[in-house]
Amino acid sequence: MKNKGLILITGATGYIGSHTVIELINAGYDVVGVDNFYNSTAKVLDGIKKIVGFNIKFEEVDCSDYKAFEKVFVKYPNIVGAIHFAACKAVGESIEKPLLYYRNNIVSLLNLIDLMNKKAKQANIVFSSSCTVYGQPSKKYLPIPETAPLVKSPSPYGKSKQMAEDILSDSVVAFPELKVCALRYFNPIGAHPTAYIGELPNGVPMNLVPFITQTAAGIRDHLNVFGDDYNTPDGSCIRDYIYVVDLAKAHVKALDKLLGEEPEAKKAAAKKIVAAKNSPYPAAEASGRWFVYNLGTGKGLSVLQLVKGFIKATGVKFNYVIAPRRKGDVEQVWADPSKAKKELGWKAATPIAEVLKSAWKWQQTLPKK
């Protein structure tokens, strides 16, 4: 298979980053990963090796440390694209530790943009964004299209993603060599089918599915379902749960698009690009170097539906209780992923039962704490 170029992956040993490393290699890309193991471990590299058959290029680096991060670009001058996963990601934790989230999520991005412009062979960035940029959308925007208004997020995590998109869109306008694809994830779940890698949070899980699997494994006494009095069919929050491997494959498609685009001067001569009506980033969009896609299944599932779906798919019962609402949670949100299907040729295709089985298979490989 022809080598399609060297891609920098920040947060490479994280949950989504590690799965994306696999799919990039499967697609013919070379990879250099960086991570500081804030919310992961070096053991993830062993899991990646078991799947791909070799040790990937890797540097232990905090992307918020400019000088340390710069050394990666000096060592690997042929980088043609970057996927930026390195960020803190839990809504609840962000409310408790806002400065951590703003410092890590914003400074690391500023460093990446600057270094990609100054040091990389090509400045293509795929950004790990989030559906939290939409806040709690009105019902007329459900399922959510990319044209839905961006609403102020109730959490520092969501605000950091909105700030990041602002920074990236401004940078596209300022730097003519920069191309950016912002991927707005909904709720990634599941694990690689080999069960060599999966979601492995440090300490108490902040996300639903690892808390479910740890409770089912007897590590936790019970699962808290935060609220059963929302305006939804069963009273619990609704989300769009997407298989992490399907999500990882979307990053390959996004890179293919950025690297396969015609030279900007040639494209501009061919046709004038006009920003969509009511676009929050008209100048960036009109440049032809700014792309945004929702990544989800297009179907909303409630927390209680997911809990009961896990029990049905695996046959494993566990204790769960209704708890008070959690500050910062939105009521319901799910994607309209039709733009990604049309322009990237991508869709989430894995049935939810298989996804939940993969999460349980992964949990069974982990030691009981």
C-alpha positions in Angstrom: 0.0 0.0 0.0 1.3 3.4 -0.9 2.3 5.7 2.0 -0.2 8.6 2.0 1.9 10.8 4.3 2.9 11.3 7.9 0.1 12.4 10.2 0.6 13.8 13.7 -1.9 12.5 16.3 -2.1 14.5 19.5 -3.7 12.5 22.4 -2.7 9.4 20.5 -3.1 7.0 23.5 -6.5 8.4 24.4 -9.8 6.7 23.7 -10.6 8.1 20.3 -7.0 8.9 19.4 -5.9 5.2 19.7 -8.7 3.9 17.6 -8.0 6.6 15.0 -4.3 5.6 14.9 -5.4 2.0 13.9 -7.7 3.3 11.1 -5.1 5.7 9.7 -2.6 2.9 9.5 -5.2 0.6 7.9 -5.8 3.3 5.3 -2.1 3.7 4.4 -1.0 6.7 6.4 2.1 6.9 8.5 1.6 8.1 12.1 3.5 9.9 14.8 1.6 10.0 18.1 2.1 12.3 21.0 0.5 12.2 24.5 1.3 13.1 28.1 -0.8 10.3 29.6 -3.0 12.7 31.6 -6.0 10.5 30.9 -4.4 7.4 29.4 -1.5 5.1 30.0 1.5 3.9 28.0 -0.1 0.4 28.0 -2.3 1.6 25.2 0.7 1.6 22.9 1.0 -2.2 23.6 -2.6 -2.6 22.5 -2.0 -0.7 19.3 1.1 -2.8 18.6 -0.9 -6.0 19.0 -3.4 -4.8 16.4 -1.0 -3.3 13.8 2.0 -5.5 14.4 4.6 -2.9 15.1 5.5 0.0 17.4 4.2 3.3 16.1 6.3 6.5 16.2 5.5 8.1 19.6 6.7 11.0 21.7 5.7 11.6 25.3 4.9 15.4 25.2 2.5 17.8 26.7 1.1 19.8 23.8 0.7 22.9 26.1 4.5 23.0 26.4 5.5 24.8 23.3 9.2 24.1 23.3 8.7 20.4 24.0 6.0 20.2 21.3 8.2 22.0 18.8 10.9 19.3 19.1 8.4 16.8 17.6 8.2 18.9 14.4 11.9 19.2 14.3 12.3 15.5 14.6 9.5 14.8 12.1 9.7 17.5 9.4 7.5 15.7 6.9 4.2 16.0 8.7 1.4 16.7 6.2 -1.6 16.7 8.6 -2.5 16.6 12.2 -5.5 15.3 14.1 -5.9 17.2 17.4 -7.5 15.0 20.2 -5.4 16.3 23.1 -8.0 17.9 25.4 -9.8 17.3 28.7 -13.3 16.1 27.8 -15.7 15.6 30.8 -18.6 18.1 31.2 -18.9 17.5 35.0 -15.2 17.8 35.7 -15.0 21.0 33.6 -17.5 22.7 35.9 -15.3 21.8 38.9 -12.0 22.6 37.2 -12.6 25.3 34.6 -9.1 26.7 34.5 -7.7 23.2 33.8 -10.0 22.9 30.8 -9.3 26.4 29.4 -5.6 26.2 29.9 -5.2 22.7 28.4 -7.7 22.8 25.6 -6.9 26.3 24.3 -3.1 26.5 24.8 -2.5 23.1 23.2 -4.5 24.2 20.1 -2.7 27.5 19.8 0.6 25.7 19.9 -0.5 23.2 17.3 -1.8 25.9 14.8 1.4 27.9 15.2 3.7 24.9 14.8 1.8 23.4 11.8 2.1 26.8 10.0 5.8 27.2 10.8 7.2 23.7 10.9 5.0 21.1 9.1 5.3 20.2 5.4 1.6 20.9 5.0 -0.8 22.6 7.4 -3.9 20.4 7.4 -5.7 20.0 10.7 -8.6 17.8 11.7 -10.1 19.1 14.9 -11.8 17.0 17.5 -14.9 19.2 18.2 -18.1 18.3 19.9 -21.9 18.6 19.7 -21.7 20.6 22.8 -21.1 23.7 20.6 -24.9 23.6 19.9 -25.8 23.8 23.5 -29.4 22.7 24.0 -30.9 23.3 20.6 -34.6 24.1 20.1 -36.8 21.2 18.9 -36.9 22.7 15.4 -33.2 21.9 15.1 -33.5 18.2 16.1 -31.9 16.3 14.6 -29.1 18.9 14.5 -27.7 20.0 11.2 -24.4 21.9 10.9 -26.4 25.0 10.1 -28.0 25.0 13.6 -27.2 28.1 15.7 -24.3 27.7 18.0 -25.6 28.3 21.5 -23.5 29.3 24.6 -22.6 26.1 26.3 -23.5 25.5 30.0 -20.1 23.9 30.7 -16.4 25.1 30.4 -15.7 22.0 28.3 -18.3 23.0 25.7 -17.2 26.6 25.8 -13.6 25.5 25.2 -14.7 23.7 22.0 -16.6 26.8 20.8 -13.5 28.9 21.5 -11.4 26.4 19.6 -13.6 26.6 16.5 -13.5 30.4 16.7 -9.7 30.3 16.8 -9.4 27.8 14.0 -11.8 29.7 11.7 -9.9 32.9 12.3 -6.6 31.2 11.6 -7.9 29.8 8.3 -8.6 33.4 7.2 -5.2 34.6 8.4 -3.0 31.8 7.1 -3.6 30.9 3.4 -1.8 27.5 3.7 -4.0 26.3 6.5 -6.9 23.9 5.9 -9.2 22.8 8.8 -11.9 20.2 9.2 -13.8 20.4 12.5 -15.6 17.2 13.4 -18.4 17.7 15.9 -18.7 14.4 17.7 -21.8 13.2 19.4 -21.3 10.4 22.0 -18.5 7.9 21.2 -18.9 4.5 22.9 -17.6 0.9 22.5 -14.2 -0.6 21.9 -12.0 -2.1 19.2 -13.3 -5.6 18.2 -10.1 -7.2 19.2 -10.6 -5.8 22.8 -6.9 -4.7 22.7 -7.9 -1.1 23.1 -10.9 0.7 24.5 -12.1 3.4 26.8 -9.9 3.4 29.9 -10.5 6.5 32.1 -8.3 7.2 35.1 -10.3 7.0 38.3 -14.1 7.2 38.4 -15.4 7.3 34.8 -16.9 10.5 33.6 -18.8 8.9 30.7 -21.8 6.7 30.7 -20.7 3.4 29.1 -17.5 2.8 31.1 -19.5 3.4 34.2 -22.1 0.9 33.0 -19.4 -1.7 32.3 -17.6 -1.1 35.6 -20.9 -1.5 37.5 -21.7 -4.6 35.6 -18.2 -6.0 36.5 -18.8 -5.3 40.1 -16.3 -2.4 40.4 -19.0 0.1 41.1 -21.9 -0.4 43.5 -24.5 1.2 41.2 -24.9 3.6 38.3 -26.5 7.0 38.8 -29.0 8.0 36.1 -29.0 11.8 36.4 -32.6 12.8 36.2 -35.8 11.1 35.1 -37.9 14.2 34.9 -36.7 15.7 31.6 -39.1 16.3 28.8 -38.3 13.0 27.0 -40.3 9.8 26.6 -38.8 8.1 29.7 -37.6 11.3 31.5 -33.9 10.6 31.0 -31.5 12.6 28.7 -31.2 11.7 25.1 -27.9 11.4 23.2 -26.6 10.1 19.9 -24.3 7.2 20.7 -21.7 6.5 18.0 -19.3 3.5 17.7 -15.7 4.7 18.3 -14.4 2.7 15.3 -17.0 4.2 13.0 -15.9 7.6 14.4 -12.3 6.9 13.9 -12.9 6.0 10.2 -14.5 9.5 9.7 -11.1 11.0 10.6 -9.5 9.1 7.7 -12.2 10.5 5.4 -11.6 14.0 6.7 -7.9 13.8 6.1 -8.4 12.4 2.6 -10.6 15.4 1.8 -8.0 17.9 3.1 -5.1 16.3 1.4 -7.0 15.7 -1.8 -8.3 19.2 -2.3 -7.1 21.1 -5.4 -4.6 23.9 -4.9 -6.5 26.9 -3.5 -5.6 29.3 -6.4 -6.9 26.8 -8.9 -10.1 26.2 -7.0 -10.7 29.9 -6.6 -10.3 30.4 -10.3 -12.8 27.6 -11.0 -15.6 28.9 -8.8 -16.3 31.4 -6.1 -17.1 29.8 -2.8 -20.0 31.4 -0.9 -20.6 30.9 2.8 -23.9 29.3 3.8 -26.7 31.5 5.0 -26.3 32.4 8.7 -22.9 30.7 8.9 -21.1 31.6 12.2 -17.8 31.5 10.3 -18.6 33.2 6.9 -15.0 34.3 6.1 -13.5 30.9 6.9 -16.2 29.1 4.9 -15.8 31.4 1.9 -12.1 30.6 1.8 -12.8 27.0 0.8 -10.4 25.7 3.5 -12.9 25.3 6.4 -15.2 22.3 6.7 -17.5 21.3 9.5 -19.3 17.9 9.9 -21.5 16.3 12.5 -20.5 12.7 13.4 -23.4 10.7 14.8 -25.9 8.0 13.9 -28.8 10.3 13.4 -30.8 8.5 16.1 -31.2 9.5 19.7 -31.2 7.1 22.6 -32.1 7.9 26.2 -29.8 7.0 29.1 -32.4 4.4 30.3 -32.7 3.0 26.8 -28.9 2.5 26.6 -28.9 0.9 30.1 -31.6 -1.5 29.2 -30.0 -2.1 25.8 -26.7 -3.1 27.5 -28.5 -5.6 29.7 -30.3 -7.1 26.7 -27.2 -7.3 24.5 -24.9 -8.8 27.1 -27.3 -10.6 29.5 -25.6 -9.0 32.4 -27.7 -7.2 35.0 -26.5 -4.4 37.3 -27.8 -1.9 39.8 -28.8 1.6 38.7 -30.7 4.3 40.5 -32.3 7.6 39.6 -30.3 10.5 40.9 -30.9 14.3 40.8 -30.1 16.1 37.5 -26.4 16.9 36.9 -25.5 20.5 36.4 -24.3 21.2 32.8 -26.2 18.4 31.1 -28.4 19.3 28.1 -31.8 17.5 27.8 -31.6 16.0 24.3 -29.3 16.1 21.3 -28.7 14.0 18.3 -27.2 14.5 14.9 -28.2 15.0 11.3 -25.2 13.3 9.8 -26.3 13.6 6.2 -23.6 16.2 5.2 -20.8 13.8 6.3 -22.4 11.1 4.2 -22.8 13.3 1.2 -19.4 15.0 1.2 -17.1 12.5 3.0 -18.9 9.3 2.0 -19.1 8.3 5.6 -21.8 7.0 7.9 -22.0 5.2 11.3 -23.1 1.7 10.4 -22.5 -0.6 13.5 -25.7 -1.7 15.3 -25.9 -0.5 18.9 -26.1 -4.1 20.3 -22.7 -4.9 18.7 -21.2 -1.7 20.1 -22.3 -2.5 23.6 -21.0 -6.0 23.4 -17.6 -4.6 22.3 -17.6 -2.4 25.4 -18.3 -5.4 27.7 -15.7 -7.5 25.9 -13.1 -4.8 26.6 -14.2 -4.4 30.2 -13.7 -8.2 30.7 -10.0 -7.8 29.7 -9.4 -5.3 32.5 -8.4 -6.1 36.1 -11.0 -5.6 38.8 -10.0 -2.7 41.0 
